[in-house]
Amino acid sequence: MLWLNANLFRTDPRWCRHEIAAQRAMHLICTAARNDTVCLANRVAMPRQRLRCKKAFSTRCRSLYSSSSYGLCVVLLLRATAHALQRAPSTLSRELARHRTSLVTYRAVPAHQRATRRAHQPRKPRKLAAALRLRRAVLARLAQRWSPEQIAHGLRQQYPRDSTMQISHEAIYGYLYWLPPDAFKRTLTRHLRRRHRFWRPRKARLSSRAVQEMVSIDDRPAEVAARTVPGHWEGDLLVGHANASALGTLVERTTRFTLLVPLKAKHATAVRQAFVRAVQTLPSQLRRSLTYDQGQEMRDHRRFTTQTTMPVYFAHPHCPWERGTNENTNGLLRQFFPAGTHFNKVSRGEIKRVQTMLNDRPRKILNWHSPAHAFHQLLR
């Protein structure tokens, strides 16, 4: 370790510009660091390099800094050293306060090892890991297939004055992914809507034959797009394993209330009959229109309109956003019925149970009310 002496700061003809103190300090520090590194290389193994911020203290910075341990007591040399290292003087002060071993001693390698260990340690424990009552409440709702955002807002409404029972959805995601990769983590992440880590685009399936006598979505009344009048629905099929089975879905655009329709087959007649039975259970004021894609299962749309008095409007090809409510609901249903499900083996009781769970969950678009609550308000 270098002990700085005032005689080392004598005038040198090479240093004739401003910042003389900074350049002299840099020269002395580099010289001492080279001598210090030779000794350290024979005794201490340097830690493995990590990807860190460019402004963070590196091993070289700490080595240069350690050579001026005694001079750090001088404010002028502290600022000169900071200027030479292209760091703020306050950064050097904090580094000295954290890692010095005495008032006049600072060593680079032990300081860097301590900083590496601290970088991998959380500054405070995660809220879900420390709060048992909150963790039980979150895991119970997660088992009910609530999303982390629904859980966060649901707890905020249930415990408005208890901050210990409130948490953000980012903290819930962070806790789930922080867990070690074991069976418990797999069980929890299986309840999430998307089990895979990265987003995967869904490819639209186009029909080879156009549906006859279609009424375009462009001819739909303006009240449908505005969602001001309830009773307008969107429909689709949730396809199962090898396209051999399917489940019908009907979603009301205003309340997001969902009807799940079991299907015996995918052909047009079976789909029409099942949809007619489901729609006829609704009051007449809630049967105004149906928006569908151009799938062949809706070839009998004219007979459907005759039996239910609901006109059918067809969206444009390659435009799933024109039926965004139904597409989003199908994504939610994949949480219960993942791709590859054999719907012909799923009982009607199970389908109704999923329908009830989906309609009882709070929704952000409904100001965190459930679709069932909003739908029953219309029936009063």
N, C-alpha and C positions, 0 to 999 in steps of 0.2 A: 504494500500500500504506500502511496506517495504522500510525503509531507511537504506541502508547498512552502516555498521560501520567497521572501520579498525580493531577494537578489536575482531571482529568475525572471523578473519582469523588467530587466534592463532594456534600454532602447536598442532596436535592431533596424538596420537600414532597409530590410525587406518589408517591414511593416510601417508604411508611411501614409496609409490612408486612415479614414475614420474607423471606428470599431476596433481600435488597437487592442483594447483589453480582451475583447471577445476572441480575436484571432490568436493572441498569445495563449489564452486559456485553452483553446482548442489544440494548439501545438503541444502544450504540456500534457494535456489529458491523453492525446493519442499516443505520445511517447510512453507514458506510464501504463496505458492500457495494453500496449504490445508486450511490455515486460511482465505485466500481471497475467496476461493470457498464457504465456509460456509456462508459468508455474501452475496455473489452474489446469492446464491440459494434462499434466502428469498426475494430478491428484483427484480431480472431480470429473465425472462424466456429465457433459452438457445435456440438458433435457431436450426431448424431441420438439422440433419446431411446430408451432400451431399457427393456423390462419387467424390473424388478429387485425384489428384496425390499424391503419397506417400511423395514426397519432399515438397508439399505445407504446409503452416502453418496451423496446426490444432488448435482447441480450447485449448487443453492441452498445446501446445507449446506457445500459446499467454498468457495463464495463468501463465506459468512458466516465460515467458519473462517479463510480467507486474510487477512481484515482484522485478525486478532489475532495475526499472526505473531510480533511482538516480545513481546507479552504472554504467549505460550505458555510462555515461560521461567519464568513465575511460576506456582507450583502452584495458588494460589488462583484465579487467572484461568482456568487450564485447567479446573478443576472447575466454575467458574461458567459458562464457555462450554459445557461438556458438558451442564450442567443446562438451559441456555437452548435448546440444540439437541435436547434429549431423547435424548441419547446417553450412553453410559458414558464416564468419563474414559479408560479403557484404549483405547476405540475411537479417541479423538482422538490418543492417544499413538502408536498403530500407524499412523494416517493420517499423522502428522507424520514418523515414522521412514521411511515408504515414499516419500513424495512431496516432502519439503522439498528445496530446492535449496541451502540453507546452514543454519547454525545458527539464523539469525533470519529466514529467508525461506521463504514458502510461497505458491504461486499456485494459484488454483482451477482455471482452465481447463486448464493443462498437467497438473495432477494428475488431473483427470477424464478427459482423453484417455488418459493412461497406464493408468488403471484400466479404461477401456473396452477397450483393446487386451489387457490381461492377462486380462480376463474371457473372451475368445474363444480364449485359448491354453491347451492342456492343461498341467496342472502337471507331469505326467510322461508319457513316451511309453507308449502302450498295450503291454501285455506281448506280444501276438501280433505287433505291428509291430516290436518290438525283438529278439525271440527267434526266430531263423530255424529252429532245430531244432524248437521247439515248434510253430511255424506249419506246418511241413511235416507234422508228425504230425496236427495238427488238420485240415488240408485233406485229407489222405489218408483219414481216417475220415469226413469230411464227404462225400467222393466216394462212399463206400460207403453213403450214405444214413443214417448215424448221426445222431441228434439231438444238439444241443449238450450236453444233460444226460448222454446216454450217453457222449459223448466225454469229458466232464469226469471222470466216475466211472471210465471205462475207463483213462484215463491215471493216475488216482490208484491204481488197483490194479496197473498195470504198472510205475509208478515210485513206489513208496511212500516212498522216502527222498530223492528228487530233487525239490526244490521248483521248480526251473526248468522241469520238465516237467509241472507241475500248473497248472490254470487252472479258473476257475469257468465255468459255462455262461452266466452273465450277461455275463462278459467276452467270450465268443465271439460272442454276439448283438451286443454293443456294437461289436465289431470289424467284423462283417459290415455293420451299418447305418452305420458310420462311413466306410466306403469311398466314394469318389466314384461317382456314377451312371454307370458305364461297362459295357462288356461283361464285364469280369472280375467285377464285383459281381453282375451278372445271372446269370452262370454259377454263382456260389457260392450265392446265395439260391434258385436253382432246386432245389438239393438239400435245402432245408428242407421240413419236412412241409407247412406251410401257406405258399404263395407270396404270398398276399395279406396286407396289413398288418393288417387288422381282422378280427375274428371274424365269420363269417357263419353264421347258423342254418340248419340243414338241415330241410327240410319233409318230414314223413313222408307216404308214399303209402299211401292206404287202398284196400282192395279193395271193389268194389261188391257182391260176393257172398261170403257167409261159407263157410268150409271146413266140410264136413259131418263130423259125429261127431268133433269136436275134443276133445282131452283138455286141460283148462286147466292152466296153470302152477301153479295153486293145489294141484293134486293131485300135484305132483312130490314125491319123497322129500326129507326134510330134509337128507340127505347131499349133495344136489346144491347147495343154497344154501350149505352150509357149506364146500364145496370140499375136504372131507377125503378123499374117495374119488375117484381119477382114473377117467377113462373117460366122463365126461359132456361132451357137445359142444354147441356153439351153431352154427347155420347161417344163411346168408343169401345173397343174390345181390348182386354188384357190377355195376350196370347201366351199359351203354356208351352210345354215341352214339345219340340219338333213341330210346332204349329198344329198339333193334333187336337188341342182343347183350348178353350178360352173362357173368360169371365167378362160379362157385360158391365159397363160402368155408366151411370147417368149422374151428372153433377149440375146442381142448380147454380146459375151464374151469380146471383145476388148474395145468397147465404152460404154457398159452398157445401150445401147439404148433399150427401152422396148416397145413391142407391146402387147396391151391388146385385147384379142379375145373374143367377146361375143359368148356364146354357147346356143343353144336351148335345148340341152340335154347332158348327160355325156357319152353316149355309143360311141363305137369306130367309127361308121360311121359319127355321127354328129361332133365329135372332129376332125376327119381327114378332112372333108369338110371345116370346119371353119378354120383350120390351113392352108390348101392349099390356100384358098382365101386370107388369111393374108400374106402368104409368096410370093405369086405371084405378090404382089404390090412392091416387092423389086427388085433392079437391079440384073442381073444374077451373077455379081461378088461378091455380098453379100449373095449368097445362096450356101454355101459350105457344111455345115453339121448341124445336130441337135442332141443334147445329151438329153436323156430323162431317166426317171426312169422306173421301170418295171411295171407300171400301165396298167391295162387292156384296158384303153382308147386308147392305142397306138398299139392295135393288128393289125391294118391295116397299119403298117409301110412300108410294101413293096409297096402298092398302093400309099402311100404318096411319097415315093422315086421316083416312076415312074412318078408321076404328077409334081413333083417339082425339080427333079434331085438332091435332097439333101439326102445323106445317113443318117440313124438314128443309133446312138450308144447308148447302154443301160448301165447305171451305175450298179454297184453291189448292192445287197440288203444290207440294214443297213448302207449305205455309202452316206449320204446326202452331205458330203463335196466334193464329186466328181462332184456335180452340185452346188457348193457354190454360184456362182453368182446368179442363179435363186432362191435359197433358201433365200438369203439375200433380193432379190427384193420382194419376197412374204411377207417377214416380213415388208418391207416398205409399201406394199400395204394394209396390215392389219390396217395401220393408217387411210386409207380411207374406207376400207371395213372390219370392225371388224368381229370376229367370230359370226356366226349366221345371216349373211346378206342373204337376199333373192335375189340372182342375177337375177332371172327371173322377178323381179320387178324393177331392175335398168335399166334406159334408156341407149341407145347407146350414146346419147349426154353426159350423166354423165360419162360414161366409157371413152370416148375420152377426156373429160376435165381432168380427173384424169391422163390419160396417158400423156397429155401435161404438167401438173404440175410436174409430176415425172421426165420427161425428161428435164425440164427446171431448175431443182434444181442443184446447184453446188455439185460436188462429190470430196471427198478427194483423191480417187484413180486416178482421172483425173486431179490432180493438181488444184482442185477447178474450173475446167471448167464443163459445163453441158454436159450430154450425147447427147443432141440434137446438141450442138456445135461440139462435136467430130464426131458425125455421119454425119453431113452435110459437114464436112471437107473431108470425104471419097468420097462424091458424086461429088466433084469438079473435 
